Amino acid sequence: MPENSLLDKNAWMLGLTPEQRDRVRRDIVIKLVRQGEYVCRKGEAPAFWHGVISGLLKITNVSMSGKEVTFLGVPPGGWFGEGSMLKEHPRPYDVVALRDSEVAYLPRATFTWLLDNSISFNRFLVNQLNERLGQFIAAIEYERLLDTDAKVAKTLAWMFNPYLYPGQSSILAISQEEVGHLCGLSRQRANMALKALEQVNLIRVSYGEIEILDLPGLKNFGL
């Protein structure tokens, strides 16, 4: 198990007792999910809580008519799926790897045991759910009020939320095509938006990477 990645970048691990951390180490499984493969599928019973060790995932849904909507991207350090685990309802979304990704799978039994035995883990989940709620409320606001360039800016900025995605550097390993997938845009339109943000010195785009030059400016772009 990539111990440093899990312990150093995730507050919920640091808050556990030595016994609890040992059980997590024993029970957690790390899998390589290839680009385009599913981490989990809509309608499945939630058997695992997931974390991203490396790579990039998208949480998405497809309507009966075939229209796809992407709710968010999950970079390294992010954990997701606690809502479905707590409600014990089938997952309401698909999770797909946008690039080859290492994903942590924490079994439901271990997740439930932590809920029953760790106050710090419960506090982490409350804070995580609160941050996620704020993210989705903001996404609705952005969708209704902002233009495409601003939506791309907000999508990038949200991936630097220090609570949801700890340990991010100023350089985000993401391609222009992947930005398009996360924002529901064509690669060409995503490229136009990124160029607009680059022209006002908010980001610097290079092959397979985007460097964030001004995170506050990115968050407030278009407001």
ZIMO-V615177 format. One record per backbone hydrogen bond with DSSP energy under -1.0 kcal/mol. CO is the residue of the C=O (numbers start at 1). NH is the residue of the N-H. If there is no record, write none. Layout:
# ZIMO-V615177
CO,NH ; CO,NH
This chain:
# ZIMO-V615177
1,3 ; 2,6 ; 3,7 ; 4,8 ; 10,14 ; 11,15 ; 13,16 ; 17,21 ; 18,22 ; 19,23 ; 20,24 ; 21,25 ; 22,26 ; 23,27 ; 24,28 ; 29,105 ; 31,103 ; 33,101 ; 34,37 ; 37,97 ; 40,95 ; 41,44 ; 44,91 ; 47,108 ; 49,106 ; 50,80 ; 51,104 ; 52,77 ; 54,102 ; 56,98 ; 56,99 ; 57,74 ; 58,96 ; 59,71 ; 59,72 ; 60,94 ; 61,69 ; 63,66 ; 67,63 ; 69,61 ; 72,59 ; 74,57 ; 75,78 ; 78,52 ; 80,50 ; 81,85 ; 82,86 ; 83,87 ; 84,88 ; 91,43 ; 94,60 ; 95,39 ; 95,40 ; 96,58 ; 97,36 ; 101,33 ; 102,53 ; 102,54 ; 103,31 ; 104,51 ; 105,29 ; 106,49 ; 107,111 ; 108,112 ; 109,113 ; 110,114 ; 111,115 ; 112,116 ; 113,117 ; 114,118 ; 118,122 ; 119,123 ; 120,124 ; 121,125 ; 122,126 ; 123,127 ; 124,128 ; 125,129 ; 126,130 ; 127,131 ; 128,132 ; 129,133 ; 130,134 ; 131,135 ; 132,136 ; 133,137 ; 134,138 ; 135,139 ; 136,140 ; 137,141 ; 138,142 ; 139,143 ; 140,144 ; 141,145 ; 142,146 ; 147,151 ; 148,152 ; 149,153 ; 150,154 ; 151,155 ; 152,156 ; 153,157 ; 154,158 ; 157,160 ; 158,161 ; 161,165 ; 170,212 ; 172,174 ; 172,210 ; 175,179 ; 176,180 ; 177,181 ; 178,182 ; 179,183 ; 180,184 ; 180,185 ; 186,190 ; 187,191 ; 188,192 ; 189,193 ; 190,194 ; 191,195 ; 192,196 ; 193,197 ; 194,198 ; 195,199 ; 197,202 ; 198,201 ; 202,213 ; 202,214 ; 204,211 ; 206,209 ; 209,206 ; 210,172 ; 211,204 ; 214,218 ; 215,219 ; 216,220 ; 220,223
